[in-house]
Amino acid sequence: MKDQLALLFSAALLLASAAMAEDTQRARSSGEIFKSLDTDGDGKVSKQEAAANESFAKHFDALDGNSDGYVTRRELSRNTMPKPTPGPSN
């Protein structure tokens, strides 16, 4: 029984570690894309700058949370972070 619990715990840790690594990679990837698109270095990406990346440009309006014509790092991270999955209800 103890061996089964230890194995189950190890598997859970492994899955959690893999998920965290994936989230870190996703954040790094979106950060690199943002940096490459922010050509004037003002900390935000305009529609004109976004046009250099087809996927970013396609989702620009959805990423621009306050509809000011720019996507900031904060808006990008809010819209690209994985949504939490609901846990079991008690």
PDB file of N, CA, C and O in Angstrom:
ATOM      1  N   MET A   1       0.819  -1.185   0.000  1.00  0.00           N
ATOM      2  CA  MET A   1       0.000   0.000   0.000  1.00  0.00           C
ATOM      3  C   MET A   1       0.871   1.261   0.000  1.00  0.00           C
ATOM      4  O   MET A   1       0.615   2.199  -0.755  1.00  0.00           O
ATOM      5  N   LYS A   2       1.908   1.275   0.856  1.00  0.00           N
ATOM      6  CA  LYS A   2       2.796   2.422   0.911  1.00  0.00           C
ATOM      7  C   LYS A   2       3.494   2.628  -0.426  1.00  0.00           C
ATOM      8  O   LYS A   2       3.665   3.762  -0.874  1.00  0.00           O
ATOM      9  N   ASP A   3       3.896   1.530  -1.065  1.00  0.00           N
ATOM     10  CA  ASP A   3       4.557   1.634  -2.368  1.00  0.00           C
ATOM     11  C   ASP A   3       3.621   2.216  -3.419  1.00  0.00           C
ATOM     12  O   ASP A   3       4.049   3.003  -4.263  1.00  0.00           O
ATOM     13  N   GLN A   4       2.358   1.839  -3.374  1.00  0.00           N
ATOM     14  CA  GLN A   4       1.384   2.366  -4.334  1.00  0.00           C
ATOM     15  C   GLN A   4       1.163   3.859  -4.108  1.00  0.00           C
ATOM     16  O   GLN A   4       1.061   4.622  -5.068  1.00  0.00           O
ATOM     17  N   LEU A   5       1.090   4.274  -2.863  1.00  0.00           N
ATOM     18  CA  LEU A   5       0.908   5.685  -2.554  1.00  0.00           C
ATOM     19  C   LEU A   5       2.130   6.494  -2.977  1.00  0.00           C
ATOM     20  O   LEU A   5       2.000   7.596  -3.509  1.00  0.00           O
ATOM     21  N   ALA A   6       3.304   5.946  -2.740  1.00  0.00           N
ATOM     22  CA  ALA A   6       4.533   6.630  -3.143  1.00  0.00           C
ATOM     23  C   ALA A   6       4.593   6.770  -4.659  1.00  0.00           C
ATOM     24  O   ALA A   6       4.979   7.821  -5.171  1.00  0.00           O
ATOM     25  N   LEU A   7       4.217   5.729  -5.370  1.00  0.00           N
ATOM     26  CA  LEU A   7       4.203   5.763  -6.831  1.00  0.00           C
ATOM     27  C   LEU A   7       3.182   6.784  -7.331  1.00  0.00           C
ATOM     28  O   LEU A   7       3.465   7.543  -8.258  1.00  0.00           O
ATOM     29  N   LEU A   8       2.014   6.804  -6.730  1.00  0.00           N
ATOM     30  CA  LEU A   8       0.972   7.758  -7.111  1.00  0.00           C
ATOM     31  C   LEU A   8       1.427   9.193  -6.847  1.00  0.00           C
ATOM     32  O   LEU A   8       1.220  10.073  -7.683  1.00  0.00           O
ATOM     33  N   PHE A   9       2.036   9.428  -5.707  1.00  0.00           N
ATOM     34  CA  PHE A   9       2.546  10.749  -5.358  1.00  0.00           C
ATOM     35  C   PHE A   9       3.633  11.181  -6.334  1.00  0.00           C
ATOM     36  O   PHE A   9       3.652  12.333  -6.769  1.00  0.00           O
ATOM     37  N   SER A  10       4.536  10.273  -6.682  1.00  0.00           N
ATOM     38  CA  SER A  10       5.606  10.571  -7.641  1.00  0.00           C
ATOM     39  C   SER A  10       5.035  10.927  -9.006  1.00  0.00           C
ATOM     40  O   SER A  10       5.502  11.861  -9.658  1.00  0.00           O
ATOM     41  N   ALA A  11       4.026  10.184  -9.432  1.00  0.00           N
ATOM     42  CA  ALA A  11       3.398  10.455 -10.725  1.00  0.00           C
ATOM     43  C   ALA A  11       2.727  11.832 -10.714  1.00  0.00           C
ATOM     44  O   ALA A  11       2.798  12.569 -11.698  1.00  0.00           O
ATOM     45  N   ALA A  12       2.082  12.172  -9.607  1.00  0.00           N
ATOM     46  CA  ALA A  12       1.430  13.480  -9.495  1.00  0.00           C
ATOM     47  C   ALA A  12       2.464  14.600  -9.548  1.00  0.00           C
ATOM     48  O   ALA A  12       2.240  15.617 -10.204  1.00  0.00           O
ATOM     49  N   LEU A  13       3.584  14.423  -8.868  1.00  0.00           N
ATOM     50  CA  LEU A  13       4.651  15.424  -8.905  1.00  0.00           C
ATOM     51  C   LEU A  13       5.215  15.582 -10.310  1.00  0.00           C
ATOM     52  O   LEU A  13       5.484  16.697 -10.758  1.00  0.00           O
ATOM     53  N   LEU A  14       5.390  14.478 -10.991  1.00  0.00           N
ATOM     54  CA  LEU A  14       5.907  14.510 -12.357  1.00  0.00           C
ATOM     55  C   LEU A  14       4.955  15.265 -13.284  1.00  0.00           C
ATOM     56  O   LEU A  14       5.393  16.087 -14.090  1.00  0.00           O
ATOM     57  N   LEU A  15       3.672  14.991 -13.173  1.00  0.00           N
ATOM     58  CA  LEU A  15       2.683  15.689 -13.997  1.00  0.00           C
ATOM     59  C   LEU A  15       2.644  17.179 -13.675  1.00  0.00           C
ATOM     60  O   LEU A  15       2.545  18.008 -14.579  1.00  0.00           O
ATOM     61  N   ALA A  16       2.721  17.518 -12.405  1.00  0.00           N
ATOM     62  CA  ALA A  16       2.708  18.934 -12.013  1.00  0.00           C
ATOM     63  C   ALA A  16       3.951  19.640 -12.536  1.00  0.00           C
ATOM     64  O   ALA A  16       3.871  20.776 -13.001  1.00  0.00           O
ATOM     65  N   SER A  17       5.096  18.976 -12.463  1.00  0.00           N
ATOM     66  CA  SER A  17       6.337  19.567 -12.972  1.00  0.00           C
ATOM     67  C   SER A  17       6.263  19.794 -14.472  1.00  0.00           C
ATOM     68  O   SER A  17       6.706  20.831 -14.965  1.00  0.00           O
ATOM     69  N   ALA A  18       5.710  18.837 -15.200  1.00  0.00           N
ATOM     70  CA  ALA A  18       5.580  18.977 -16.653  1.00  0.00           C
ATOM     71  C   ALA A  18       4.654  20.137 -16.999  1.00  0.00           C
ATOM     72  O   ALA A  18       4.933  20.896 -17.927  1.00  0.00           O
ATOM     73  N   ALA A  19       3.566  20.279 -16.270  1.00  0.00           N
ATOM     74  CA  ALA A  19       2.631  21.377 -16.526  1.00  0.00           C
ATOM     75  C   ALA A  19       3.284  22.721 -16.247  1.00  0.00           C
ATOM     76  O   ALA A  19       3.088  23.675 -17.000  1.00  0.00           O
ATOM     77  N   MET A  20       4.060  22.805 -15.168  1.00  0.00           N
ATOM     78  CA  MET A  20       4.740  24.060 -14.836  1.00  0.00           C
ATOM     79  C   MET A  20       5.782  24.402 -15.901  1.00  0.00           C
ATOM     80  O   MET A  20       5.934  25.567 -16.270  1.00  0.00           O
ATOM     81  N   ALA A  21       6.492  23.400 -16.390  1.00  0.00           N
ATOM     82  CA  ALA A  21       7.500  23.633 -17.431  1.00  0.00           C
ATOM     83  C   ALA A  21       6.828  24.127 -18.706  1.00  0.00           C
ATOM     84  O   ALA A  21       7.349  25.014 -19.382  1.00  0.00           O
ATOM     85  N   GLU A  22       5.682  23.559 -19.031  1.00  0.00           N
ATOM     86  CA  GLU A  22       4.947  23.985 -20.232  1.00  0.00           C
ATOM     87  C   GLU A  22       4.480  25.430 -20.090  1.00  0.00           C
ATOM     88  O   GLU A  22       4.582  26.210 -21.036  1.00  0.00           O
ATOM     89  N   ASP A  23       3.967  25.790 -18.912  1.00  0.00           N
ATOM     90  CA  ASP A  23       3.528  27.161 -18.673  1.00  0.00           C
ATOM     91  C   ASP A  23       4.696  28.137 -18.765  1.00  0.00           C
ATOM     92  O   ASP A  23       4.557  29.226 -19.321  1.00  0.00           O
ATOM     93  N   THR A  24       5.844  27.749 -18.220  1.00  0.00           N
ATOM     94  CA  THR A  24       7.034  28.594 -18.282  1.00  0.00           C
ATOM     95  C   THR A  24       7.472  28.793 -19.714  1.00  0.00           C
ATOM     96  O   THR A  24       7.816  29.906 -20.112  1.00  0.00           O
ATOM     97  N   GLN A  25       7.463  27.721 -20.497  1.00  0.00           N
ATOM     98  CA  GLN A  25       7.854  27.804 -21.905  1.00  0.00           C
ATOM     99  C   GLN A  25       6.883  28.695 -22.674  1.00  0.00           C
ATOM    100  O   GLN A  25       7.304  29.498 -23.507  1.00  0.00           O
ATOM    101  N   ARG A  26       5.593  28.559 -22.401  1.00  0.00           N
ATOM    102  CA  ARG A  26       4.586  29.381 -23.077  1.00  0.00           C
ATOM    103  C   ARG A  26       4.801  30.855 -22.752  1.00  0.00           C
ATOM    104  O   ARG A  26       4.727  31.708 -23.636  1.00  0.00           O
ATOM    105  N   ALA A  27       5.068  31.153 -21.482  1.00  0.00           N
ATOM    106  CA  ALA A  27       5.300  32.543 -21.067  1.00  0.00           C
ATOM    107  C   ALA A  27       6.555  33.087 -21.723  1.00  0.00           C
ATOM    108  O   ALA A  27       6.566  34.230 -22.182  1.00  0.00           O
ATOM    109  N   ARG A  28       7.616  32.285 -21.776  1.00  0.00           N
ATOM    110  CA  ARG A  28       8.864  32.721 -22.401  1.00  0.00           C
ATOM    111  C   ARG A  28       8.624  32.970 -23.887  1.00  0.00           C
ATOM    112  O   ARG A  28       9.101  33.959 -24.444  1.00  0.00           O
ATOM    113  N   SER A  29       7.896  32.081 -24.513  1.00  0.00           N
ATOM    114  CA  SER A  29       7.607  32.212 -25.939  1.00  0.00           C
ATOM    115  C   SER A  29       6.820  33.486 -26.232  1.00  0.00           C
ATOM    116  O   SER A  29       7.165  34.235 -27.147  1.00  0.00           O
ATOM    117  N   SER A  30       5.766  33.732 -25.460  1.00  0.00           N
ATOM    118  CA  SER A  30       4.964  34.926 -25.715  1.00  0.00           C
ATOM    119  C   SER A  30       5.765  36.184 -25.407  1.00  0.00           C
ATOM    120  O   SER A  30       5.592  37.203 -26.075  1.00  0.00           O
ATOM    121  N   GLY A  31       6.641  36.126 -24.404  1.00  0.00           N
ATOM    122  CA  GLY A  31       7.497  37.266 -24.087  1.00  0.00           C
ATOM    123  C   GLY A  31       8.475  37.571 -25.202  1.00  0.00           C
ATOM    124  O   GLY A  31       8.721  38.736 -25.516  1.00  0.00           O
ATOM    125  N   GLU A  32       9.030  36.537 -25.798  1.00  0.00           N
ATOM    126  CA  GLU A  32       9.970  36.724 -26.910  1.00  0.00           C
ATOM    127  C   GLU A  32       9.249  37.300 -28.128  1.00  0.00           C
ATOM    128  O   GLU A  32       9.778  38.174 -28.815  1.00  0.00           O
ATOM    129  N   ILE A  33       8.047  36.807 -28.389  1.00  0.00           N
ATOM    130  CA  ILE A  33       7.259  37.319 -29.519  1.00  0.00           C
ATOM    131  C   ILE A  33       6.945  38.796 -29.279  1.00  0.00           C
ATOM    132  O   ILE A  33       7.094  39.627 -30.174  1.00  0.00           O
ATOM    133  N   PHE A  34       6.508  39.108 -28.058  1.00  0.00           N
ATOM    134  CA  PHE A  34       6.179  40.497 -27.727  1.00  0.00           C
ATOM    135  C   PHE A  34       7.390  41.393 -27.953  1.00  0.00           C
ATOM    136  O   PHE A  34       7.281  42.441 -28.589  1.00  0.00           O
ATOM    137  N   LYS A  35       8.536  40.983 -27.437  1.00  0.00           N
ATOM    138  CA  LYS A  35       9.752  41.787 -27.561  1.00  0.00           C
ATOM    139  C   LYS A  35      10.126  42.003 -29.026  1.00  0.00           C
ATOM    140  O   LYS A  35      10.533  43.100 -29.408  1.00  0.00           O
ATOM    141  N   SER A  36       9.989  40.968 -29.843  1.00  0.00           N
ATOM    142  CA  SER A  36      10.343  41.108 -31.258  1.00  0.00           C
ATOM    143  C   SER A  36       9.365  42.015 -32.002  1.00  0.00           C
ATOM    144  O   SER A  36       9.750  42.684 -32.961  1.00  0.00           O
ATOM    145  N   LEU A  37       8.110  42.043 -31.572  1.00  0.00           N
ATOM    146  CA  LEU A  37       7.112  42.882 -32.241  1.00  0.00           C
ATOM    147  C   LEU A  37       7.157  44.335 -31.779  1.00  0.00           C
ATOM    148  O   LEU A  37       6.800  45.238 -32.536  1.00  0.00           O
ATOM    149  N   ASP A  38       7.588  44.564 -30.554  1.00  0.00           N
ATOM    150  CA  ASP A  38       7.653  45.934 -30.008  1.00  0.00           C
ATOM    151  C   ASP A  38       8.905  46.621 -30.563  1.00  0.00           C
ATOM    152  O   ASP A  38       9.883  46.838 -29.847  1.00  0.00           O
ATOM    153  N   THR A  39       8.849  46.952 -31.839  1.00  0.00           N
ATOM    154  CA  THR A  39      10.033  47.463 -32.532  1.00  0.00           C
ATOM    155  C   THR A  39      10.485  48.835 -32.056  1.00  0.00           C
ATOM    156  O   THR A  39      11.667  49.161 -32.165  1.00  0.00           O
ATOM    157  N   ASP A  40       9.558  49.657 -31.523  1.00  0.00           N
ATOM    158  CA  ASP A  40       9.979  50.975 -31.043  1.00  0.00           C
ATOM    159  C   ASP A  40      10.319  50.965 -29.555  1.00  0.00           C
ATOM    160  O   ASP A  40      10.723  51.988 -29.002  1.00  0.00           O
ATOM    161  N   GLY A  41      10.156  49.808 -28.906  1.00  0.00           N
ATOM    162  CA  GLY A  41      10.556  49.654 -27.510  1.00  0.00           C
ATOM    163  C   GLY A  41       9.736  50.442 -26.507  1.00  0.00           C
ATOM    164  O   GLY A  41      10.223  50.758 -25.421  1.00  0.00           O
ATOM    165  N   ASP A  42       8.488  50.766 -26.857  1.00  0.00           N
ATOM    166  CA  ASP A  42       7.671  51.561 -25.940  1.00  0.00           C
ATOM    167  C   ASP A  42       6.879  50.710 -24.942  1.00  0.00           C
ATOM    168  O   ASP A  42       6.100  51.243 -24.152  1.00  0.00           O
ATOM    169  N   GLY A  43       7.076  49.398 -24.978  1.00  0.00           N
ATOM    170  CA  GLY A  43       6.398  48.526 -24.023  1.00  0.00           C
ATOM    171  C   GLY A  43       5.004  48.114 -24.430  1.00  0.00           C
ATOM    172  O   GLY A  43       4.268  47.528 -23.636  1.00  0.00           O
ATOM    173  N   LYS A  44       4.637  48.414 -25.659  1.00  0.00           N
ATOM    174  CA  LYS A  44       3.332  48.006 -26.170  1.00  0.00           C
ATOM    175  C   LYS A  44       3.454  47.749 -27.661  1.00  0.00           C
ATOM    176  O   LYS A  44       4.336  48.285 -28.332  1.00  0.00           O
ATOM    177  N   VAL A  45       2.545  46.910 -28.169  1.00  0.00           N
ATOM    178  CA  VAL A  45       2.554  46.546 -29.585  1.00  0.00           C
ATOM    179  C   VAL A  45       1.335  47.171 -30.247  1.00  0.00           C
ATOM    180  O   VAL A  45       0.199  46.937 -29.836  1.00  0.00           O
ATOM    181  N   SER A  46       1.590  47.966 -31.274  1.00  0.00           N
ATOM    182  CA  SER A  46       0.497  48.595 -32.026  1.00  0.00           C
ATOM    183  C   SER A  46       0.008  47.622 -33.095  1.00  0.00           C
ATOM    184  O   SER A  46       0.642  46.599 -33.351  1.00  0.00           O
ATOM    185  N   LYS A  47      -1.122  47.948 -33.714  1.00  0.00           N
ATOM    186  CA  LYS A  47      -1.621  47.111 -34.803  1.00  0.00           C
ATOM    187  C   LYS A  47      -0.603  47.040 -35.936  1.00  0.00           C
ATOM    188  O   LYS A  47      -0.422  45.992 -36.555  1.00  0.00           O
ATOM    189  N   GLN A  48       0.052  48.151 -36.196  1.00  0.00           N
ATOM    190  CA  GLN A  48       1.054  48.193 -37.261  1.00  0.00           C
ATOM    191  C   GLN A  48       2.218  47.251 -36.924  1.00  0.00           C
ATOM    192  O   GLN A  48       2.675  46.505 -37.790  1.00  0.00           O
ATOM    193  N   GLU A  49       2.693  47.276 -35.690  1.00  0.00           N
ATOM    194  CA  GLU A  49       3.777  46.386 -35.285  1.00  0.00           C
ATOM    195  C   GLU A  49       3.301  44.929 -35.310  1.00  0.00           C
ATOM    196  O   GLU A  49       4.052  44.039 -35.707  1.00  0.00           O
ATOM    197  N   ALA A  50       2.068  44.688 -34.891  1.00  0.00           N
ATOM    198  CA  ALA A  50       1.526  43.332 -34.836  1.00  0.00           C
ATOM    199  C   ALA A  50       1.421  42.689 -36.213  1.00  0.00           C
ATOM    200  O   ALA A  50       1.432  41.464 -36.329  1.00  0.00           O
ATOM    201  N   ALA A  51       1.321  43.506 -37.251  1.00  0.00           N
ATOM    202  CA  ALA A  51       1.170  42.987 -38.609  1.00  0.00           C
ATOM    203  C   ALA A  51       2.351  42.113 -39.028  1.00  0.00           C
ATOM    204  O   ALA A  51       2.238  41.348 -39.986  1.00  0.00           O
ATOM    205  N   ALA A  52       3.481  42.214 -38.327  1.00  0.00           N
ATOM    206  CA  ALA A  52       4.666  41.412 -38.653  1.00  0.00           C
ATOM    207  C   ALA A  52       4.494  39.941 -38.262  1.00  0.00           C
ATOM    208  O   ALA A  52       5.271  39.092 -38.700  1.00  0.00           O
ATOM    209  N   ASN A  53       3.491  39.635 -37.449  1.00  0.00           N
ATOM    210  CA  ASN A  53       3.234  38.260 -37.017  1.00  0.00           C
ATOM    211  C   ASN A  53       1.773  37.946 -37.302  1.00  0.00           C
ATOM    212  O   ASN A  53       0.879  38.482 -36.646  1.00  0.00           O
ATOM    213  N   GLU A  54       1.530  37.086 -38.271  1.00  0.00           N
ATOM    214  CA  GLU A  54       0.164  36.809 -38.733  1.00  0.00           C
ATOM    215  C   GLU A  54      -0.760  36.357 -37.605  1.00  0.00           C
ATOM    216  O   GLU A  54      -1.895  36.824 -37.514  1.00  0.00           O
ATOM    217  N   SER A  55      -0.293  35.468 -36.759  1.00  0.00           N
ATOM    218  CA  SER A  55      -1.125  34.957 -35.675  1.00  0.00           C
ATOM    219  C   SER A  55      -1.439  36.047 -34.652  1.00  0.00           C
ATOM    220  O   SER A  55      -2.577  36.176 -34.202  1.00  0.00           O
ATOM    221  N   PHE A  56      -0.425  36.826 -34.290  1.00  0.00           N
ATOM    222  CA  PHE A  56      -0.627  37.916 -33.331  1.00  0.00           C
ATOM    223  C   PHE A  56      -1.609  38.922 -33.910  1.00  0.00           C
ATOM    224  O   PHE A  56      -2.531  39.360 -33.222  1.00  0.00           O
ATOM    225  N   ALA A  57      -1.416  39.288 -35.166  1.00  0.00           N
ATOM    226  CA  ALA A  57      -2.296  40.260 -35.817  1.00  0.00           C
ATOM    227  C   ALA A  57      -3.737  39.749 -35.866  1.00  0.00           C
ATOM    228  O   ALA A  57      -4.681  40.515 -35.676  1.00  0.00           O
ATOM    229  N   LYS A  58      -3.895  38.458 -36.122  1.00  0.00           N
ATOM    230  CA  LYS A  58      -5.221  37.855 -36.211  1.00  0.00           C
ATOM    231  C   LYS A  58      -5.975  37.961 -34.880  1.00  0.00           C
ATOM    232  O   LYS A  58      -7.195  38.127 -34.860  1.00  0.00           O
ATOM    233  N   HIS A  59      -5.239  37.863 -33.778  1.00  0.00           N
ATOM    234  CA  HIS A  59      -5.854  37.895 -32.452  1.00  0.00           C
ATOM    235  C   HIS A  59      -5.691  39.238 -31.742  1.00  0.00           C
ATOM    236  O   HIS A  59      -5.999  39.361 -30.557  1.00  0.00           O
ATOM    237  N   PHE A  60      -5.212  40.231 -32.464  1.00  0.00           N
ATOM    238  CA  PHE A  60      -4.896  41.528 -31.851  1.00  0.00           C
ATOM    239  C   PHE A  60      -6.070  42.097 -31.069  1.00  0.00           C
ATOM    240  O   PHE A  60      -5.907  42.470 -29.907  1.00  0.00           O
ATOM    241  N   ASP A  61      -7.236  42.172 -31.673  1.00  0.00           N
ATOM    242  CA  ASP A  61      -8.387  42.802 -31.008  1.00  0.00           C
ATOM    243  C   ASP A  61      -8.781  42.064 -29.733  1.00  0.00           C
ATOM    244  O   ASP A  61      -9.186  42.691 -28.754  1.00  0.00           O
ATOM    245  N   ALA A  62      -8.665  40.749 -29.739  1.00  0.00           N
ATOM    246  CA  ALA A  62      -8.988  39.972 -28.539  1.00  0.00           C
ATOM    247  C   ALA A  62      -7.939  40.187 -27.450  1.00  0.00           C
ATOM    248  O   ALA A  62      -8.266  40.174 -26.263  1.00  0.00           O
ATOM    249  N   LEU A  63      -6.689  40.384 -27.845  1.00  0.00           N
ATOM    250  CA  LEU A  63      -5.616  40.600 -26.878  1.00  0.00           C
ATOM    251  C   LEU A  63      -5.644  42.012 -26.294  1.00  0.00           C
ATOM    252  O   LEU A  63      -5.224  42.228 -25.157  1.00  0.00           O
ATOM    253  N   ASP A  64      -6.138  42.967 -27.075  1.00  0.00           N
ATOM    254  CA  ASP A  64      -6.195  44.369 -26.650  1.00  0.00           C
ATOM    255  C   ASP A  64      -7.365  44.545 -25.683  1.00  0.00           C
ATOM    256  O   ASP A  64      -8.450  44.980 -26.069  1.00  0.00           O
ATOM    257  N   GLY A  65      -7.125  44.203 -24.432  1.00  0.00           N
ATOM    258  CA  GLY A  65      -8.181  44.151 -23.423  1.00  0.00           C
ATOM    259  C   GLY A  65      -8.950  45.445 -23.214  1.00  0.00           C
ATOM    260  O   GLY A  65     -10.150  45.402 -22.947  1.00  0.00           O
ATOM    261  N   ASN A  66      -8.292  46.598 -23.329  1.00  0.00           N
ATOM    262  CA  ASN A  66      -8.988  47.866 -23.102  1.00  0.00           C
ATOM    263  C   ASN A  66      -9.286  48.609 -24.408  1.00  0.00           C
ATOM    264  O   ASN A  66      -9.701  49.767 -24.385  1.00  0.00           O
ATOM    265  N   SER A  67      -9.076  47.951 -25.523  1.00  0.00           N
ATOM    266  CA  SER A  67      -9.392  48.491 -26.853  1.00  0.00           C
ATOM    267  C   SER A  67      -8.775  49.863 -27.113  1.00  0.00           C
ATOM    268  O   SER A  67      -9.412  50.743 -27.693  1.00  0.00           O
ATOM    269  N   ASP A  68      -7.519  50.033 -26.675  1.00  0.00           N
ATOM    270  CA  ASP A  68      -6.855  51.317 -26.904  1.00  0.00           C
ATOM    271  C   ASP A  68      -5.951  51.307 -28.136  1.00  0.00           C
ATOM    272  O   ASP A  68      -5.267  52.291 -28.417  1.00  0.00           O
ATOM    273  N   GLY A  69      -5.953  50.184 -28.872  1.00  0.00           N
ATOM    274  CA  GLY A  69      -5.139  50.097 -30.081  1.00  0.00           C
ATOM    275  C   GLY A  69      -3.725  49.586 -29.840  1.00  0.00           C
ATOM    276  O   GLY A  69      -2.893  49.586 -30.747  1.00  0.00           O
ATOM    277  N   TYR A  70      -3.465  49.156 -28.623  1.00  0.00           N
ATOM    278  CA  TYR A  70      -2.154  48.610 -28.256  1.00  0.00           C
ATOM    279  C   TYR A  70      -2.333  47.371 -27.396  1.00  0.00           C
ATOM    280  O   TYR A  70      -3.313  47.252 -26.660  1.00  0.00           O
ATOM    281  N   VAL A  71      -1.385  46.453 -27.492  1.00  0.00           N
ATOM    282  CA  VAL A  71      -1.349  45.295 -26.605  1.00  0.00           C
ATOM    283  C   VAL A  71      -0.116  45.459 -25.723  1.00  0.00           C
ATOM    284  O   VAL A  71       1.005  45.571 -26.221  1.00  0.00           O
ATOM    285  N   THR A  72      -0.333  45.471 -24.416  1.00  0.00           N
ATOM    286  CA  THR A  72       0.776  45.574 -23.471  1.00  0.00           C
ATOM    287  C   THR A  72       1.179  44.168 -23.025  1.00  0.00           C
ATOM    288  O   THR A  72       0.463  43.200 -23.277  1.00  0.00           O
ATOM    289  N   ARG A  73       2.326  44.066 -22.363  1.00  0.00           N
ATOM    290  CA  ARG A  73       2.756  42.769 -21.827  1.00  0.00           C
ATOM    291  C   ARG A  73       1.703  42.219 -20.869  1.00  0.00           C
ATOM    292  O   ARG A  73       1.430  41.019 -20.864  1.00  0.00           O
ATOM    293  N   ARG A  74       1.120  43.085 -20.068  1.00  0.00           N
ATOM    294  CA  ARG A  74       0.109  42.639 -19.106  1.00  0.00           C
ATOM    295  C   ARG A  74      -1.120  42.065 -19.813  1.00  0.00           C
ATOM    296  O   ARG A  74      -1.644  41.023 -19.419  1.00  0.00           O
ATOM    297  N   GLU A  75      -1.572  42.757 -20.862  1.00  0.00           N
ATOM    298  CA  GLU A  75      -2.720  42.255 -21.616  1.00  0.00           C
ATOM    299  C   GLU A  75      -2.377  40.916 -22.265  1.00  0.00           C
ATOM    300  O   GLU A  75      -3.199  40.000 -22.285  1.00  0.00           O
ATOM    301  N   LEU A  76      -1.179  40.811 -22.787  1.00  0.00           N
ATOM    302  CA  LEU A  76      -0.769  39.564 -23.431  1.00  0.00           C
ATOM    303  C   LEU A  76      -0.732  38.429 -22.422  1.00  0.00           C
ATOM    304  O   LEU A  76      -1.225  37.337 -22.706  1.00  0.00           O
ATOM    305  N   SER A  77      -0.156  38.667 -21.250  1.00  0.00           N
ATOM    306  CA  SER A  77      -0.064  37.593 -20.257  1.00  0.00           C
ATOM    307  C   SER A  77      -1.439  37.206 -19.726  1.00  0.00           C
ATOM    308  O   SER A  77      -1.687  36.031 -19.457  1.00  0.00           O
ATOM    309  N   ARG A  78      -2.322  38.165 -19.574  1.00  0.00           N
ATOM    310  CA  ARG A  78      -3.684  37.855 -19.112  1.00  0.00           C
ATOM    311  C   ARG A  78      -4.439  36.988 -20.114  1.00  0.00           C
ATOM    312  O   ARG A  78      -5.243  36.138 -19.734  1.00  0.00           O
ATOM    313  N   ASN A  79      -4.173  37.213 -21.382  1.00  0.00           N
ATOM    314  CA  ASN A  79      -4.924  36.508 -22.414  1.00  0.00           C
ATOM    315  C   ASN A  79      -4.250  35.255 -22.921  1.00  0.00           C
ATOM    316  O   ASN A  79      -4.847  34.514 -23.702  1.00  0.00           O
ATOM    317  N   THR A  80      -3.009  34.989 -22.497  1.00  0.00           N
ATOM    318  CA  THR A  80      -2.337  33.785 -22.958  1.00  0.00           C
ATOM    319  C   THR A  80      -2.086  32.788 -21.850  1.00  0.00           C
ATOM    320  O   THR A  80      -1.637  31.672 -22.110  1.00  0.00           O
ATOM    321  N   MET A  81      -2.370  33.174 -20.616  1.00  0.00           N
ATOM    322  CA  MET A  81      -2.187  32.238 -19.511  1.00  0.00           C
ATOM    323  C   MET A  81      -3.258  31.162 -19.602  1.00  0.00           C
ATOM    324  O   MET A  81      -4.402  31.449 -19.954  1.00  0.00           O
ATOM    325  N   PRO A  82      -2.896  29.933 -19.287  1.00  0.00           N
ATOM    326  CA  PRO A  82      -3.908  28.872 -19.315  1.00  0.00           C
ATOM    327  C   PRO A  82      -4.981  29.129 -18.270  1.00  0.00           C
ATOM    328  O   PRO A  82      -4.688  29.563 -17.156  1.00  0.00           O
ATOM    329  N   LYS A  83      -6.199  28.864 -18.631  1.00  0.00           N
ATOM    330  CA  LYS A  83      -7.315  29.050 -17.717  1.00  0.00           C
ATOM    331  C   LYS A  83      -7.319  27.907 -16.703  1.00  0.00           C
ATOM    332  O   LYS A  83      -7.118  26.751 -17.076  1.00  0.00           O
ATOM    333  N   PRO A  84      -7.549  28.219 -15.416  1.00  0.00           N
ATOM    334  CA  PRO A  84      -7.585  27.145 -14.417  1.00  0.00           C
ATOM    335  C   PRO A  84      -8.770  26.225 -14.664  1.00  0.00           C
ATOM    336  O   PRO A  84      -9.850  26.664 -15.060  1.00  0.00           O
ATOM    337  N   THR A  85      -8.547  24.962 -14.426  1.00  0.00           N
ATOM    338  CA  THR A  85      -9.648  24.005 -14.570  1.00  0.00           C
ATOM    339  C   THR A  85     -10.346  23.886 -13.237  1.00  0.00           C
ATOM    340  O   THR A  85      -9.695  23.866 -12.192  1.00  0.00           O
ATOM    341  N   PRO A  86     -11.662  23.807 -13.262  1.00  0.00           N
ATOM    342  CA  PRO A  86     -12.399  23.724 -12.006  1.00  0.00           C
ATOM    343  C   PRO A  86     -12.049  22.428 -11.287  1.00  0.00           C
ATOM    344  O   PRO A  86     -11.909  21.375 -11.909  1.00  0.00           O
ATOM    345  N   GLY A  87     -11.910  22.523  -9.977  1.00  0.00           N
ATOM    346  CA  GLY A  87     -11.639  21.336  -9.173  1.00  0.00           C
ATOM    347  C   GLY A  87     -12.937  20.661  -8.799  1.00  0.00           C
ATOM    348  O   GLY A  87     -14.022  21.130  -9.140  1.00  0.00           O
ATOM    349  N   PRO A  88     -12.813  19.565  -8.100  1.00  0.00           N
ATOM    350  CA  PRO A  88     -14.033  18.863  -7.679  1.00  0.00           C
ATOM    351  C   PRO A  88     -14.819  19.718  -6.694  1.00  0.00           C
ATOM    352  O   PRO A  88     -14.242  20.372  -5.825  1.00  0.00           O
ATOM    353  N   SER A  89     -16.113  19.709  -6.835  1.00  0.00           N
ATOM    354  CA  SER A  89     -16.943  20.488  -5.909  1.00  0.00           C
ATOM    355  C   SER A  89     -17.339  19.602  -4.737  1.00  0.00           C
ATOM    356  O   SER A  89     -17.586  18.404  -4.884  1.00  0.00           O
ATOM    357  N   ASN A  90     -17.390  20.222  -3.594  1.00  0.00           N
ATOM    358  CA  ASN A  90     -17.750  19.469  -2.388  1.00  0.00           C
ATOM    359  C   ASN A  90     -19.153  19.753  -1.990  1.00  0.00           C
ATOM    360  O   ASN A  90     -19.635  19.210  -0.996  1.00  0.00           O
TER     361      ASN A  90
END
